[in-house]
């Protein structure tokens, strides 16, 4: 999820997700161009599982997502 989105920020969306029963533990990886340390801390405190800064490579995103996927 990006920090900058139309309608609401990624942080607001993340806070809403964390309040929804049944999906509150769904992994959320922030993919954003916002690099400020304050924003990274806010995202992690709001419940983001990881934070990847744009530009990013597909390999980095794939590796980050793999660690949150459950094995069948």
Backbone bond lengths (Angstrom), bond angles and torsions (degrees), N, CA, C in turn:
res aa  C-N    CA-C-N  psi(-1)  N-CA   C-N-CA  omega(-1)  CA-C   N-CA-C  phi
1 X - - - 1.435 - - 1.524 108.02 -
2 X 1.310 116.55 142.86 1.459 121.08 178.69 1.530 109.98 -88.73
3 X 1.312 116.84 155.93 1.468 121.47 174.10 1.528 109.13 -72.60
4 X 1.333 116.38 -43.83 1.463 121.80 -177.72 1.521 109.74 -94.90
5 X 1.323 115.72 108.51 1.461 121.78 178.90 1.522 108.24 -136.15
6 X 1.324 117.13 154.91 1.465 119.23 176.86 1.530 110.58 -73.45
7 X 1.311 116.63 142.99 1.458 120.72 176.07 1.511 114.47 92.17
8 X 1.321 117.03 -47.33 1.463 121.80 176.04 1.521 107.37 -156.86
9 X 1.301 116.63 158.64 1.459 119.65 179.29 1.528 109.91 -77.83
10 X 1.305 115.69 162.13 1.454 120.06 175.54 1.518 112.16 -60.98
11 X 1.328 116.43 -33.64 1.463 120.08 177.98 1.526 110.79 -65.96
12 X 1.328 117.14 -41.29 1.464 120.53 177.04 1.530 110.69 -63.84
13 X 1.324 116.57 -43.55 1.463 120.55 179.13 1.525 110.49 -63.19
14 X 1.312 116.60 -41.82 1.461 121.18 178.82 1.528 110.85 -61.54
15 X 1.325 117.01 -44.22 1.462 120.51 178.88 1.527 111.14 -61.78
16 X 1.328 116.95 -37.41 1.470 120.27 177.65 1.523 110.66 -67.77
17 X 1.328 116.92 -43.42 1.468 121.17 179.11 1.522 110.17 -58.18
18 X 1.313 116.90 -42.89 1.460 120.98 -177.29 1.531 112.92 -66.89
19 X 1.327 117.38 -13.94 1.471 121.57 178.63 1.529 113.15 -97.52
20 X 1.334 118.37 -4.59 1.462 121.52 -176.23 1.523 109.81 -91.14
21 X 1.305 115.18 117.09 1.461 121.30 -179.74 1.527 110.06 -60.64
22 X 1.309 115.62 133.33 1.455 121.63 179.12 1.513 114.08 99.07
23 X 1.324 117.32 -27.53 1.470 119.65 177.33 1.531 112.01 -124.48
24 X 1.317 116.03 6.36 1.472 119.54 -175.81 1.524 112.94 -61.45
25 X 1.323 117.66 -20.29 1.467 120.60 179.85 1.528 112.71 -103.59
26 X 1.327 116.95 6.98 1.455 121.11 178.48 1.535 109.11 -61.66
27 X 1.333 117.50 130.93 1.470 118.90 179.30 1.524 111.43 -63.22
28 X 1.314 115.78 137.99 1.465 121.99 176.81 1.524 108.06 -127.77
29 X 1.329 114.80 123.49 1.467 121.28 176.49 1.522 107.16 -110.71
30 X 1.301 116.67 122.90 1.458 121.60 177.20 1.530 108.06 -81.50
31 X 1.331 117.22 128.87 1.466 123.98 176.32 1.517 106.00 -122.30
32 X 1.316 117.23 105.07 1.459 120.18 -169.19 1.520 112.42 -151.16
33 X 1.315 115.11 161.55 1.464 120.36 175.33 1.524 111.58 -92.11
34 X 1.325 116.83 -4.11 1.464 121.16 179.73 1.524 108.51 -76.77
35 X 1.331 115.91 119.15 1.465 120.55 -173.63 1.517 114.26 -111.95
36 X 1.310 117.80 -2.23 1.461 120.21 -177.05 1.523 112.31 -62.04
37 X 1.312 115.81 134.83 1.464 121.46 -178.61 1.526 111.62 -57.17
38 X 1.324 117.27 -37.88 1.469 120.59 179.40 1.526 111.13 -60.84
39 X 1.328 116.82 -40.74 1.461 120.62 -179.19 1.517 111.12 -70.24
40 X 1.320 117.19 -39.37 1.467 120.83 177.15 1.525 109.46 -60.12
41 X 1.320 116.67 -46.95 1.462 121.31 179.43 1.526 110.11 -62.25
42 X 1.330 117.98 -43.92 1.468 121.35 178.75 1.526 110.85 -58.87
43 X 1.319 116.30 -44.33 1.464 120.49 -178.53 1.526 110.88 -63.99
44 X 1.301 116.84 -44.92 1.460 120.31 -179.85 1.530 111.32 -66.77
45 X 1.316 116.61 -39.47 1.462 120.32 177.32 1.527 112.05 -67.67
46 X 1.342 116.51 -29.53 1.466 121.01 178.96 1.527 111.55 -78.28
47 X 1.332 116.45 -9.14 1.456 119.28 176.30 1.503 116.16 116.52
48 X 1.335 118.58 6.30 1.465 119.54 175.70 1.523 108.81 -64.33
49 X 1.313 115.78 140.69 1.453 120.27 179.61 1.522 111.94 -86.50
50 X 1.316 115.89 -25.59 1.465 120.03 -179.23 1.518 108.99 -157.47
51 X 1.323 116.29 166.35 1.462 121.79 -175.48 1.522 107.53 -143.54
52 X 1.322 117.05 116.04 1.466 122.39 -179.27 1.521 107.89 -118.41
53 X 1.323 116.58 131.93 1.461 121.94 -176.18 1.528 110.44 -97.28
54 X 1.346 115.32 135.41 1.460 121.89 174.70 1.521 109.07 -76.22
55 X 1.302 120.28 148.77 1.459 125.86 -7.47 1.524 109.98 -72.52
56 X 1.312 116.14 146.71 1.455 121.15 -179.89 1.515 108.81 -130.66
57 X 1.308 116.16 161.30 1.457 120.19 177.00 1.527 108.53 -97.04
58 X 1.310 115.41 154.82 1.466 120.63 178.92 1.524 110.50 -61.07
59 X 1.314 117.19 -33.87 1.469 121.10 -179.82 1.529 109.92 -63.08
60 X 1.317 117.61 -43.35 1.471 121.26 179.99 1.519 110.04 -62.09
61 X 1.327 116.84 -47.50 1.461 120.13 -179.07 1.527 109.91 -64.06
62 X 1.308 116.98 -43.64 1.455 120.79 179.05 1.525 111.31 -59.22
63 X 1.309 117.55 -45.01 1.463 121.20 178.93 1.520 111.70 -63.55
64 X 1.327 117.02 -41.39 1.467 120.26 179.76 1.519 111.21 -64.80
65 X 1.333 116.87 -42.04 1.461 120.73 -178.65 1.531 110.90 -69.73
66 X 1.313 117.31 -38.64 1.468 121.38 -179.45 1.529 111.67 -55.75
67 X 1.312 117.20 -37.30 1.456 118.24 -177.04 1.534 113.50 -69.54
68 X 1.334 117.14 -12.85 1.460 120.42 179.24 1.515 113.27 -104.48
69 X 1.304 116.70 -6.15 1.473 120.19 -179.95 1.529 108.77 -84.93
70 X 1.317 114.72 137.80 1.457 118.91 177.46 1.515 109.39 -83.30
71 X 1.318 115.35 146.34 1.457 120.04 178.77 1.523 109.13 -84.05
72 X 1.314 115.12 139.17 1.477 119.96 179.43 1.509 111.00 -81.67
